Amino acid sequence: MFALTKAFGTIYAAALLMQLGSSLLMTYLALRLDAAGVAELWGGGLMAAHALGMVVGGRIGYWLIDCVSHARAFVAGAGVIVTAVLSYQLSDWLPLWLALRFIVGAAMMCQLMVIESWLSDCAPGDRRGSAMSLYMVASYVGMMLGQLLLGLGDGLDALVLSGVAIAFAIGLVPMALHSGMPPSAISQARIPPMLYVRRLPQALGTILASGLLSGCFYGLTPIFAAQLGFTSSQVGQFMALSIAAGLLAQLPLGMLSDRYSRVALVRVTAALLCAAYLPFAFLDAPEFGWVMFAGAVIGFLQFCLYPLGVAHANDNLEPELRVSVAGVLLVTFGIGATIGPLVAGALMERLGPQALYLCCIGVTAVVVCLVRDGQKVCASIVQPRHSGSAG
C-alpha cells in the first residue's frame, strides 16, 4: 500500500479534492432548492441533468484525452467546472442551473475518466485492486470532508460556491506535480458500445448494480430513515456511519481482490448484502441502534461493488483501451444511479418505505444469480487486422 500511495499519491489527492468540491456543490444546491420550496420538482431535474452530462461527457472525455493527453484533459475539465460553479452566483433562474449542472456533469466525467484510466493503466496488474481501493478511500474522504465543511456555515451562503471552485482549482496542483509514468496512448479505433456489453457483461452488470444501489442510498435512504421517525441528527449519523464503513472496507478489499477471484468476491459481497437488507425490508420499526449497526454493515459491503467491477473489467485488457473502458463504466454507473432512485421511489410511494430495501434485495439477488466465474475479460476487444490489410 505504501508503494502505491507513493506512486499515485498526487492522483489520489486530486481525486479527493474533486470529490470534496462535488459533494459540497451537490448538498448546497439541494439546500437552496429546499429553501425555495421547489426541491421535489427541480431536485430531480438537476440530478437528471447531471447524469445526462456524465453520459455525454463519456464521449467528450475520450475525444479530449485523444487530442491533448490525460493531464491536459484534466486541466480543461477543471477550468470548465470552476467557471460553471461560479456562474451559479449570476442568477437564480433554474433553467440556467439545469444547463450548468449538465456542464459540470460532462466535465467531471472527463476528469473521472482521466483518473480511473490513469490508475488502471499504470498500476501493476497484480496490484490494480489495491490501487482502485486507495482511490475509493480518497474519494470517500473527499465526500465526507465536503459535508463537514458545509456544516461550518448555514449551508446557504454563496461563499460555499467559492469554496467549491477553490477545491476544483486546487485539485490541479497535485495533478500537475505528478511525476510518474503517463498512461499509454488510447486506441484510435472506434469501439461500438454494444461490443463492450458482449465482452464485459459481468463487469458492466456489477457496475450497473452498484449505480442502482448507490443512487438509492444517496437519494432515498435519508427519506427512509425520516419516515421511520428518526430526527435529522440521527439521519445524518446514519448516513455518515454508512459512508465511513464503506471507507474502511476499501483497504482489505484491495488486498483480497488481488489474491482471490474478483468475480467470486462480487458474488459473495452481493449475497451478504442481500442478507443485510432483510431487516430493513421486513421490520416495521427497528430500533435506532439496530439501524445504525445494519447501516454500517450495508455501507461496508455496498461500496465494494464498484471497485471490484472496475478492476475486473481491466483484467487482461489492452492498455490503449482503458480510457474508453473507463468512460463506458462511468456511464453505466451513472445510468444505474439515475434509474435506481426513480424505480425505488415509485415503489416506496406505492408500498411504503420498506420497498426501498425490497428493491435492493432484488438487485443483489440478480447479481448473485448472473455473475459467475467463467471466461475472463477478453484481451482482444479490438480485432487484430489481417496481415494483408492496408495500413
C-alpha positions in Angstrom: 0.0 0.0 0.0 2.8 2.4 0.8 4.4 1.9 -2.6 1.1 2.6 -4.3 0.5 5.7 -2.2 4.0 6.9 -3.1 3.5 6.2 -6.8 -0.1 7.7 -7.1 -0.3 10.0 -4.1 -0.8 13.1 -6.2 -3.6 11.5 -8.3 -5.3 10.4 -5.1 -5.1 13.9 -3.8 -6.6 15.3 -7.0 -9.5 12.8 -6.7 -10.0 13.8 -3.0 -10.3 17.5 -3.8 -12.6 16.8 -6.8 -15.0 14.7 -4.7 -14.9 17.3 -1.9 -16.0 20.0 -4.4 -18.6 17.8 -5.9 -20.1 16.8 -2.6 -20.2 20.4 -1.4 -21.9 21.6 -4.6 -24.5 18.8 -4.5 -25.6 19.5 -1.0 -25.5 23.3 -1.4 -27.8 23.1 -4.4 -30.2 20.8 -2.6 -30.4 23.2 0.4 -31.0 26.2 -1.9 -33.9 24.3 -3.7 -35.4 23.2 -0.4 -35.3 26.8 0.9 -37.1 27.9 -2.3 -39.7 25.3 -1.8 -39.1 23.6 -5.2 -36.9 20.7 -4.1 -39.2 17.9 -5.3 -39.6 19.3 -8.8 -36.2 20.8 -9.6 -34.1 18.5 -7.5 -34.9 15.6 -9.7 -34.3 17.7 -12.8 -30.9 18.8 -11.6 -30.0 15.2 -10.9 -31.1 14.1 -14.3 -29.2 17.0 -16.0 -26.0 15.9 -14.1 -26.5 12.3 -15.2 -27.1 13.3 -18.8 -24.0 15.4 -18.7 -21.9 12.5 -17.5 -23.3 10.3 -20.3 -22.3 12.9 -22.9 -19.1 13.6 -21.1 -18.1 10.0 -21.7 -17.7 10.6 -25.4 -16.2 14.1 -24.9 -13.6 12.8 -22.5 -12.5 10.1 -24.9 -12.1 12.7 -27.7 -10.4 15.2 -25.4 -7.8 12.8 -24.0 -7.1 11.6 -27.5 -6.4 15.2 -28.7 -4.5 16.7 -25.8 -3.4 13.8 -23.4 -4.6 12.9 -19.9 -3.1 15.7 -17.8 -4.3 18.5 -20.2 -7.8 16.9 -20.4 -8.0 17.1 -16.6 -6.9 20.7 -16.6 -9.5 21.6 -19.2 -12.3 19.8 -17.2 -11.3 21.7 -14.1 -11.4 25.1 -15.9 -14.9 24.4 -17.2 -16.1 23.3 -13.8 -14.8 26.3 -11.9 -16.4 28.6 -14.5 -19.7 26.8 -14.3 -19.7 26.8 -10.4 -19.0 30.5 -10.1 -21.8 31.1 -12.7 -24.4 29.9 -10.2 -24.0 33.2 -8.5 -25.1 35.1 -11.6 -28.7 34.2 -11.4 -31.3 32.1 -9.5 -33.0 31.2 -12.8 -33.5 27.5 -12.5 -33.2 26.6 -16.2 -29.7 28.2 -16.1 -28.9 25.9 -13.2 -30.0 22.9 -15.2 -27.6 23.9 -18.0 -24.8 24.5 -15.5 -25.4 21.1 -13.9 -25.2 19.4 -17.3 -21.9 21.2 -18.0 -20.4 20.2 -14.6 -21.5 16.6 -15.1 -19.8 16.4 -18.5 -16.6 18.0 -17.3 -16.5 15.8 -14.1 -16.9 12.7 -16.3 -13.8 13.8 -18.3 -11.8 14.2 -15.0 -13.0 10.8 -13.7 -12.0 9.1 -17.0 -8.5 10.6 -16.7 -8.0 9.5 -13.1 -9.5 6.0 -13.4 -7.9 5.1 -16.7 -4.5 6.5 -15.4 -4.7 4.2 -12.4 -5.9 1.2 -14.3 -3.2 1.6 -16.9 -0.2 2.4 -14.7 -0.9 0.2 -11.7 0.8 -3.2 -11.8 -1.6 -5.9 -12.8 -1.3 -7.8 -9.5 -1.9 -4.5 -7.5 -4.7 -3.0 -9.6 -7.3 -3.9 -7.0 -5.3 -2.2 -4.2 -4.8 0.9 -6.4 -8.5 1.2 -7.0 -9.3 0.7 -3.3 -7.0 3.6 -2.4 -8.7 5.7 -5.0 -12.1 4.9 -3.4 -10.7 5.8 0.0 -9.6 9.2 -1.3 -13.0 9.7 -2.9 -14.9 8.9 0.3 -12.7 11.0 2.4 -13.3 13.9 0.0 -17.1 13.4 0.2 -17.1 13.4 4.0 -14.9 16.5 4.1 -17.3 18.2 1.8 -20.2 17.6 4.2 -18.2 18.7 7.2 -17.2 21.9 5.5 -20.8 22.6 4.7 -21.7 22.3 8.3 -19.3 25.1 9.3 -21.8 27.7 7.9 -25.5 27.9 7.4 -25.3 25.9 4.2 -26.9 28.7 2.0 -24.1 31.3 2.0 -23.0 32.0 -1.6 -19.4 31.7 -0.3 -19.9 28.0 -0.5 -19.7 28.2 -4.2 -16.3 29.9 -3.9 -15.2 27.0 -1.7 -16.3 24.5 -4.4 -14.4 26.4 -7.1 -11.3 26.6 -4.9 -11.5 22.8 -4.3 -11.6 22.0 -8.0 -8.9 24.6 -8.8 -6.5 23.3 -6.1 -7.0 19.8 -7.4 -5.0 20.9 -10.4 -1.9 21.3 -8.3 -1.3 17.6 -7.3 -2.1 16.5 -10.9 0.4 19.0 -12.3 3.0 17.7 -9.8 2.6 14.0 -10.6 6.0 12.7 -11.8 5.1 9.1 -12.6 4.8 7.4 -16.0 2.0 8.8 -18.1 -0.7 6.4 -19.4 -0.5 4.7 -22.8 -1.9 6.4 -25.8 -5.5 5.5 -26.4 -6.8 3.4 -29.3 -7.8 5.3 -32.4 -10.3 2.5 -33.3 -14.0 3.3 -32.7 -15.4 0.7 -30.3 -19.2 0.2 -30.6 -20.7 0.3 -27.0 -22.5 -3.0 -27.7 -19.2 -4.7 -28.1 -18.3 -3.9 -24.5 -21.7 -5.3 -23.5 -20.9 -8.6 -25.2 -17.3 -8.8 -24.0 -17.6 -7.3 -20.5 -21.1 -8.4 -19.3 -20.1 -9.3 -15.7 -18.1 -6.2 -15.1 -20.8 -3.9 -16.6 -23.5 -5.8 -14.7 -21.6 -5.2 -11.4 -21.1 -1.5 -12.2 -24.8 -1.1 -13.1 -25.9 -2.8 -9.9 -23.5 -0.6 -7.9 -25.0 2.5 -9.6 -28.6 1.3 -8.8 -27.7 0.7 -5.1 -25.7 3.9 -4.7 -28.4 6.1 -6.3 -30.9 4.6 -3.9 -28.6 5.1 -1.0 -27.8 8.8 -1.6 -31.3 9.7 -2.8 -33.7 7.7 -0.8 -32.1 6.3 2.4 -32.5 9.7 4.2 -36.2 9.6 3.3 -36.5 6.0 4.5 -34.9 6.9 7.9 -37.0 10.0 8.3 -40.2 8.0 7.6 -39.2 5.7 10.4 -39.4 8.6 12.7 -35.7 9.5 13.2 -34.6 13.0 13.7 -32.4 15.0 11.3 -29.4 14.5 13.5 -30.0 10.7 13.6 -30.4 10.6 9.8 -27.1 12.4 9.5 -25.4 10.0 11.8 -26.8 7.0 9.9 -25.5 8.3 6.6 -22.1 9.3 7.9 -21.6 5.9 9.6 -22.6 4.0 6.4 -20.1 6.1 4.3 -17.4 5.6 6.9 -17.9 1.8 6.9 -17.6 1.9 3.1 -14.3 3.7 3.5 -13.0 1.2 6.0 -13.8 -1.7 3.6 -11.6 -0.4 0.8 -8.2 -1.4 2.1 -9.0 -5.1 3.0 -11.0 -5.3 -0.2 -8.0 -4.3 -2.3 -5.8 -7.0 -0.7 -8.5 -9.6 -1.1 -9.2 -8.7 -4.8 -5.5 -9.1 -5.6 -5.4 -12.6 -4.2 -8.8 -14.1 -5.0 -11.2 -14.2 -8.0 -12.9 -10.8 -8.3 -16.0 -12.5 -9.8 -16.2 -14.7 -6.7 -15.8 -11.7 -4.4 -18.6 -9.9 -6.3 -21.0 -12.8 -5.7 -20.1 -13.1 -2.1 -20.5 -9.4 -1.5 -23.9 -9.3 -3.2 -25.1 -12.4 -1.3 -24.1 -10.8 2.1 -25.7 -7.5 1.0 -28.9 -9.3 0.2 -28.9 -10.7 3.8 -28.0 -7.3 5.3 -31.0 -5.7 3.6 -33.5 -8.1 5.1 -34.0 -6.4 8.5 -34.9 -3.1 6.8 -37.2 -4.8 4.3 -39.3 -6.7 6.9 -39.1 -4.9 10.2 -41.6 -2.1 10.6 -39.9 -0.2 13.4 -36.3 -1.2 14.1 -34.6 0.4 17.0 -32.1 3.2 16.2 -29.1 1.2 17.5 -30.0 -1.7 15.2 -30.5 0.6 12.3 -27.0 2.1 12.9 -25.4 -1.4 13.0 -27.2 -2.6 9.9 -26.4 0.6 8.1 -22.7 0.1 8.8 -22.8 -3.4 7.5 -24.6 -2.3 4.4 -22.2 0.5 3.8 -19.2 -1.8 4.3 -20.4 -4.2 1.6 -22.3 -1.9 -0.8 -19.3 0.3 -1.6 -17.2 -2.7 -2.5 -19.0 -3.5 -5.8 -17.8 -0.6 -7.9 -14.0 -1.0 -7.4 -14.4 -4.8 -7.9 -16.3 -4.2 -11.2 -13.6 -1.7 -12.4 -10.7 -4.0 -11.5 -12.4 -7.0 -13.1 -13.1 -5.0 -16.4 -9.4 -4.0 -16.7 -8.0 -7.5 -16.2 -6.2 -8.7 -19.3 -7.3 -5.6 -21.2 -5.1 -3.8 -23.7 -3.6 -0.5 -22.2 -4.8 1.6 -25.1 -8.5 0.6 -24.4 -8.5 1.7 -20.8 -9.7 5.3 -21.4 -12.6 4.0 -23.5 -13.5 1.4 -20.9 -13.3 3.9 -18.1 -15.9 6.0 -19.9 -18.2 3.1 -20.5 -18.0 2.0 -16.9 -18.7 5.5 -15.6 -21.6 6.0 -17.9 -23.0 2.6 -16.9 -22.8 3.6 -13.2 -24.5 6.9 -14.0 -27.3 5.2 -15.8 -27.9 2.9 -12.8 -27.7 5.8 -10.3 -30.4 7.6 -12.3 -32.7 4.6 -12.7 -32.4 3.3 -9.2 -34.0 6.2 -7.3 -36.8 6.6 -9.9 -37.9 2.9 -9.6 -37.3 2.5 -5.9 -39.0 5.9 -5.2 -42.1 4.9 -7.1 -42.2 1.6 -5.2 -41.8 3.4 -1.8 -44.7 5.7 -2.7 -46.9 2.8 -3.5 -45.8 0.2 -0.9 -44.2 2.1 1.9 -40.6 2.9 2.9 -39.6 -0.8 3.2 -40.0 -1.1 -0.6 -36.6 0.6 -0.9 -34.8 -2.4 0.5 -37.1 -4.9 -1.3 -35.8 -3.3 -4.5 -32.2 -3.5 -3.2 -32.7 -7.2 -2.4 -33.9 -7.8 -5.9 -30.8 -6.1 -7.4 -28.3 -8.1 -5.3 -30.2 -11.3 -5.9 -29.9 -10.8 -9.7 -26.1 -10.1 -9.3 -25.7 -13.4 -7.3 -27.5 -15.3 -10.0 -26.0 -13.8 -13.1 -22.4 -13.0 -12.2 -20.4 -16.3 -12.5 -16.8 -17.4 -12.7 -16.1 -18.2 -16.3 -14.2 -16.7 -19.2 -12.0 -13.8 -18.2 -12.3 -10.3 -19.7 -11.5 -10.7 -23.4 -7.9 -9.5 -24.1 -8.7 -8.5 -27.7 -11.7 -6.3 -27.9 -10.2 -4.7 -31.0 -10.0 -7.4 -33.5 -6.4 -7.8 -35.0 -6.1 -6.9 -38.6 -5.3 -9.5 -41.2 -1.7 -9.4 -42.4 -2.8 -8.4 -45.8 -4.9 -5.4 -44.9 -3.8 -1.9 -45.6 -2.3 0.4 -43.1 
